């Protein structure tokens, strides 16, 4: 069982440099109704939308030295057109960009008034962090196997459509439980989960998930579902006996050397974390998480994750009928052709243009914040094409 970090081990409380700014509402966010200016303010102030819990950082930051040869220009082709670095940043409304090569900072850019002390929302990048905590809980022996039933760790789901669903099914988003992820549809399951969060009623999220029906046998269909990640967070909490924030701080945030306290949305005051979104951290600390995963989940030579976890979690999966899906354990593998620069790369991705791109072969980590005003469809230039061009430019 994880212990809460002591004040002697952690940094001072976070002082928000943007706390005075007007912000929009979470419904406006998901409706795609924020103005460009209000989107920026809201995305760096999401801790004002819901109660949060602190993810404590340590006092010894993981160093991020400057690369001997900084990256100053990128030229590439995407969608049949030629683009530059500045084109990409402007058209995709990139509000922060960090490029790490061999653990060194090759490029660091901020826009729209952001800076090194700004914390920015993760959105669904948090899903990849939640899945990583499942790996840590398996390494700790708190979760016995990926093939354990979900109901072993979340007994409240017994008698629901989650009967017969394993932890592995959950991580593959292949539970077979019916779910509609449409962000802008007020009647979708995703928006119902958001309304439960807005209501801030303890246990409301699990109650919603318990009420869902079955659409397919477990393991047979991949269906992207933020609800699955909420259950994944409940699995971690049920297994380790503490909050996701405290467990993340204990296993990764403090020992790996994150520099700044982060925060995570809760379903109710002092309640449970929203496993699929709502984590807020600095650009460099997201980069450090990318380095942690790139390095196989080791801290000072000690493995935090099971052997082979990072490769398994970031690779395509096979469903029970034999079909292969380009999705890992809440990570997105690249679908690039073998031998091309993005081959073997993978990403944590969040709506409105957030990403952590990891390329093991090139030893590159890229973190991107964006202030796009629509949840999806705001990418004017392909992220993957840009990330691959950056990796090539760094060779």
N, C-alpha and C positions, 0 to 999 in steps of 0.2 A: 504494500500500500504506500502510495506516494505521500510524502510530507510536504506541507506548504513551505516555501522558501522563507528563511529568516531574513530580517531586515539587514543583518550584517553581510549577507551574501548578495544583496540586490542593489540596484541603482536607485536614485531618488525618483519620486513620482514624476510622471511625464507632465510637462507644461506645454499646453497646446498653443502654438503661435497663431492659430486661426480661429480661436474660440469666439471672437467677437463678430464673426461674419453671419449674415442672414443665410438660412438654409431652407431647402424645400422639405417636402414630406416623403415618406417612403412610398406612399401610393403614387405620388407624382413620378418618382424614380421608375417604378415598374410600368407606369403608363407611358413612359417616354415623353413626359410633359414638362420636364425641366428646361429652362433656358440654358444656353451654353454657360453663362456666368454662374447661374445658380447650381448647375451640375457640378462645377469645380468646387464651389463652397461646400456642397452637400457631401461629395465623395471624400473630402478630407475632414469631415466632421460627423461621420456616421455614428460616433459614440454619443452624440446628442439625440439620436433617434430612438434608442432603446437603452435599458440598463446594460451594463457591460461588466465583465470581470477582467482584472489585470493579469497579463501573462508576464511574470517578472523576469527581467533580464539580469545578467550577472555583472560583476565589476571588472571583468577582464575580457574586453571585446576581442573577437576574432579579427586579426589584422587584415586589412584590405589595401595592400600597397599599390602604388601607381605602376602601371606597366611601363617598361622601358621605352616602348614605342606606342604612344597613344593612337587610338583610332580617330581619325579626323574627317574621313570622307567615305561614303559608301555609294556606289552606283550599281543599279540592278534593273532587271526587267521583270515586270509583273503585269499580267492581264494584257500582254501585247504592247506595253508602253514602257519607256525608260523613266526611271525615277532616281532621285538623289536622297540622301539622308534627310535633308531639310524638307523635301517634298513629303516624305513619309511622316515625319513628326507633325507637320502642319495638317496634312489631310486626314490623318487618323487621330488628331487631337491628343497626341501623346503628351502627358503631363509630367512624366518622369521616365527616364531610361537609364539603366545600368547595364554595362557590358563587362563581364569578367572573363578573362582568358588565363588559364593556369592559376586561378585564384587572385589575379591582379586586375585592377581597374583600368580597362582600356578606354572606356567612355562613360561619363556620368553627366546627364543633362536633366535640368528641371525647367518647367514652364508654368505659366498661369499663377505665378507667385509662390510655387512650391519650393522647398529647399530640403537640405539634409535632415532637418528635424521634423518635417511634415510626416504625419502618418496618413496613409491612404487605404481605402477599402480593398479587400481581397476579392469580394464576391466569391465565385465558385472556386477560386484558388484554394479556399479553405477546405474544400472537399479533399484535395490531395493531402493536406496536412492532417485531416481527420483520419484518412486511410493509413497514413504513416503512423499515427498513434495506435492503430490496431496492430500494426507490425511490432511496435514497441511492447505492447501488452502481450503479444505472443512470445517475444523474446524473454519477457519477465515471467512467463508462465501463468499469467493471469487469465489469458485466453488459451485454451489447450490446443485448439486446432482451427484452421479455416473452415473445416467441415463440421464444426459444432453448430447446433441449431441456434438461431438468433434468440429464441425464447429462453435458452439457458441463461442469458445475460440480461434479457428484458422480459421478465415473466409476465408483465402486463399485456404482452402481445399474444399470449397463449389463447387459443380459441379464435384467432383472427386469420386473415389471409396469409399471415407470416408463419403459420404452422408449416413445418417442412422446409422453410427457407434457411439456408446456412449463411454463415458469415461470408464465405466466398461468394455466394450468390449476391449478397448485399453489395460487396465491393465491386462486382462486375455489373451492377445495376441490372440484374437478371433475376429478381425475386419472383417475377410473374404477377406482382400486385399491380392492379390497374392504376395508371397515373397520367395526367395531362400536365406538361411542363410549360404551357404557353404563358409567357410572362405578362403580356398585355391584355389577356382575356380575364376579366374579373371573375368569371365562373370556373376558371381552371383550378386544378388541384394545387398548383403552385401558388396561386393567389389565395386560395383557402388557407394554405399554410401560413402565408404572410398575414392574413387577417387574424389567425390564431395567435401569431406573434404580437400583433398590435394589441390584442385583448390582454396579453400579459397574465394569463391564467395558468398557474402551475399545472404541469402535466397535460396542457391542452394539445401540444403537438403530438404526443404519443396517442392521445385519444383520437385525434384525426386519423393518424396512420392505422390505428386499430379498426376504424370504421370502413376502410377501403375494401373493395372486393377483389377477387382473383380474376386475372385475364388470361393467364397461361401457366403451365406447370413451371415450378422453380427451375431455373437454369436454362430454360429453353429460348427465351427472348430477351434481348438487351433493349431497355427502355430508359432513357435518361430521366432521372428523378431526383430532385433535391430532397424529397421525402426519404429516399433511401439513406441519404447522408445524415439526416436527423436521427434515423435509427442506428446508423453506424456510431454516431456520437453517444447514443444511449448504451450501445454495446460496450464502448470503452468505459464509460462511467460505471456501468454495472459490474464490469470485470475488475477494474482497479480500485473502485471504492472512493474515487475523488473526482473533482471536476476536470474537464478537458483542459482548461486554462492552467490549472496547477500541474497536471500531468505533462503538458507541453513544456511548461517552465522547467520542471524537474528533469525531464529526459533530454530536451534539446535546447530550449531557449537560453537557459543559464549555462549548462556545461559547454555548449558549442561556442558561446561567446556573443550572443546577440547584444547589441549596444544599448537598445532602448526598450523600455517596457511597451508591450503591445496590449491590445484589448480585444475582447470577443463579445459579440451580442449574446444576450440571454433571453430565454423564453418567458421569464418573469423575474421580478426583483430577487436577487440571490438564488436564481433558479439554474436551469441547465443551458449550456451553450447551444447555439444554432449551428449544427455540425456542417451545414452546407454553405454558409456565408457569414459575413459580419465580423471577420477578423480584420484588424486595422494595425498596420505596422509601417516602419520606415522603409524606404527603397533599399537601403543597404542591408537591413535585416532580412528582407525577403531574399536578397542576393545570398546572404549567409545560409539561409535555409536551402537554397538551391545548391550551394557548395556542400552542405551536409549530405544531401541526397546524392549528388554527383560522386561523393567520396564513399558511397556504399553505406552511409549511416553510421560512421565511426566518429567517436570523440576521444581525442588523445589516445588513439590505438585501441579503444574499447568499443565493441560493437553494440549499438543501441537497438539494431534491427536484426532479425534472423538472417542467417547466411543466404545470400542470393535474393533477398527481399526486393531490393531496388530494381534489379533486372526483371524479376517476375511482375512487380507492380506496374512497370512501365511498358509492358509488352502486350500485344493483342491476345485476346482470349478466345477459346473455343466453347461454344454452347453445346448443350446435351445432344442436339440433333446433328452436330458435326460442323455447323456453320461457324465461320471465324468472324469476329467483330474487332474493329480497330479501336479497342478501348481496353485499358488495363484495370488496375484497382484504383479507380477514380483519378487516373492520369490518362492523357491523350497521347498515344504513340504517333509519331509522324508516319504518314503513308507514302513517304518518298521512296523512289526506286532504289534498289540496292546499288551501292557505289556512289550515289549522289551525296552532297554535303549534309543533307538532313536525314540520311539513312541512320536509323538507330536513335535519333533524337526523340524527345517527348516533352510534353508541356503540362503544367497546371494552368487552367484557363478560367477566366471569369467574365461575366457579361459586362458590357460597357467598355471592353477592350483591355482587360487586365491579363497578364501572362507571366509565368516563369518558364522560360525555355531552357532545357538542359540537353547538351550534346556531348555525350561521353567520349566519342571518338575525337572530337575537336577540343575537348576540355573547355567548353564555353558554357557560361550561364548568362542569360539575358533576362532582366526583369523589366517589365513594361507596365506603367500606369497609363490609362487613357481616360479622357473626360468626354466620351461619346454620349450623346443625349438619348439614344435608343438602346434598350437592353441588347438587342442583336441587330445585325445589318448595318452597323455604323462603320465598318471597316472599308475604307475607300481603296486601300492598297493592301495586298495580302500580307498578313503577319508572317506566315511561314516563308514566303519568298524573301522578305526583309531579313528575318532571322538567319536564313541560310546564306544570304549575301554577306551579312556581318561575319558569320563563321568563316566564309571563304576569304574575306578581306583580312582576317586575322592570321591566316596561315603563314 
